[in-house]
């Protein structure tokens, strides 16, 4: 079969259009193990500093519109993301997990965590799963996200989260992420405990 000069670029353009127009893997199946599924992934770029546990920033502002130094100095609430890792839950195999935790020293009237799990691919960060959990008066809150992985596959992963709590009249919020510096090999962990 002989291709015309214009056929090869047309085929390449069609292939790229098909690749980038395809829905994300999250759109194909409803996942039942996340507390609340969301369709909008959190963007990992510029999400904030990495860290295990960071103080949330106060939403309280002075009359001039600047953030209150006194409220920001003493964080009532903190948020944290662990490193994405192979799940250690008994009976769960070939699964990458990440946990988002929020904690307040006083009882909040609103408490919410939203998060996303990403996998690094040759073209950038691929969104794997998003979720959100809200418990208005919970002093401690956890959002676990997990996604199956192919046996032996090697990838870096990133968890990106947004934390929000309202204590009295002061809101506390922060966005940040945590990611693996090295690739994780997808392996089974039978009989492990979480």
N, C-alpha and C positions, 0 to 999 in steps of 0.2 A: 504494500500500500504506500502510495506517495503522498506526503504532506505538502500542502502549499506553504509559502513563506509566512503567511499570516496565521496559520493554524497553530504553530507551537506557542507563540505568545498568548493567543486566545485560550489555549488549553491551560497554560500556567495561570493566567488571570482567573479562569473559572475554578481551578483547584484551590487557589488562595481564597477566593470568595466563599467557596464551600467550607473550607477549614475554619475561617473566622466567623462565619455565620452560624456554625453549628452551636446548638444549645450546650450549656455547661453540663457536666456529669450530674450535678445536683438536680437538674431539671428532669432527669429520667426516672428517678425512683423516689418514693416517699420514704423517709427514714423514720423509724419509730423510736430510736433510742436517744434522740435529742429532745430536751424538754419542750422547746418551741422552735419550729423551723422558720427561717426567714428567707426570703428570696433575694435580698440585697446583701451581697458580701461586703465586709468591711475592707477598705482598700489598705493593703499592708504598707505601701510607700508612705513615708512621712507620718506614720501613725504615732510616733513618739519614742522616747528612749526605751531601751530594753531594760529589763529588771525583773527580779523575782517578786518583790513586794515594794510598792511605791505609795507614798501618801497621795491622796486625791487632793485636787486644788479646789479651794473655796470659790463658790459663785457669788459670794457676798461682795458688794461694791459700795464705795463711798459716794457721797453726794456728787462728786466730780466725775463719777463713772469709773474710777480706778478700783482694782481689786483691793479688798481690805487686807492690810498687812497683818493685823492681829488674828484674823480668821485663817489666813494662809499659813501662819507660823505654827499653828497647832492643828494638825489634821485629825479630825474625828474618825475618818474612814480611810481604809487602804484597799488597794486592789493588787492582784498578782496573777501572773501567768507562769506555769511551769514550762520547762522545755518540752516540745513534742517528743514522744517516746513510744517504744513498743508497749502495748497494753500488757499489764501484769495481772489483769482480772482473770480469775479461774474460769476456764472454759471459753475464753475469747482468744482466738488465734488470728495471726496475720493482720493485726490492727494497729494503727497509729493513733495515739490519744494525746490530748492536751486538756488541761484543766484551768479554768478561770475562777479565781476566788475573790470575793469581796468581804470585808469585815468592818464593822462600825463599833466604837466603844459605847455609843448610846443607841437607843432604839430608834431606827429611822421611821419616817412615815411613808417613804418611797425608797425602794432598793431595786436596781436593775443591772444586769450584766448582759451585754451582747458580744458575740465573738465569732471569729472565722478561723478556719484551718486551711493552710495553703501548702502546696508542694512545689518545689523549684524544678522547672523544666528548662529545656534549651532556649525557649522563647520568653521565659520570665516566670512569674508566680502564677500557678494554676489554682483557682479556687476549688476546694474540695467539699467544704461543708460550713454552714453558718447556723447559729442558734441564738436564742435569747431566753433568759429566765427572769421573772419578776416575782418578788415576795415582799410586799410593802413593809411589814414590820420585822423582817428577819435581820438579826444583827450579823449573821454569817450567811453567805450565799455562794453556791458553786454551780458553774456551768461546765459540764464535761462534754467534749466533742471528740468523736472518733470516726475513723474511716478505714475500711479494709485496704490492704496493700498486697501487691503481687509477691509471692514467695521469691526471696532473693533479690528483689528490686532495691536499688540504692538511690535515695533522694534526700535532700535537705527539706525540712519542714518549718513552717512559721505559724504561730498563733498570734492573732491581732485582736485586741479587745477594747471595748468601751465600758467604763464603769460609771454608775450614777447612783447617788443616794441623797435624800433630803432629810436632814436632822433639824428639827425646829423650823426656823425660817432660812437656814443656810443650806444651799445645795453643794454637793461635793462630786466632782467628776474628773475623769482623766481617760485618755486614750494612750495605749502603749502596746508593745509587742515583745515577743521572745522567739528566737529562732535558733536552730542548730547550726553550729559553725562547720560541722562535718556531716557527710551523708550518713543516714541510718540504713542498715540492711534489714529488710523485712524478713522477720523470722517468727516462728511459732513459739509460744510460751505456755505450754500445757502445764496445769497444776500450780501455776504461780498464784500468789495472793496479791490483792491490790493494797 
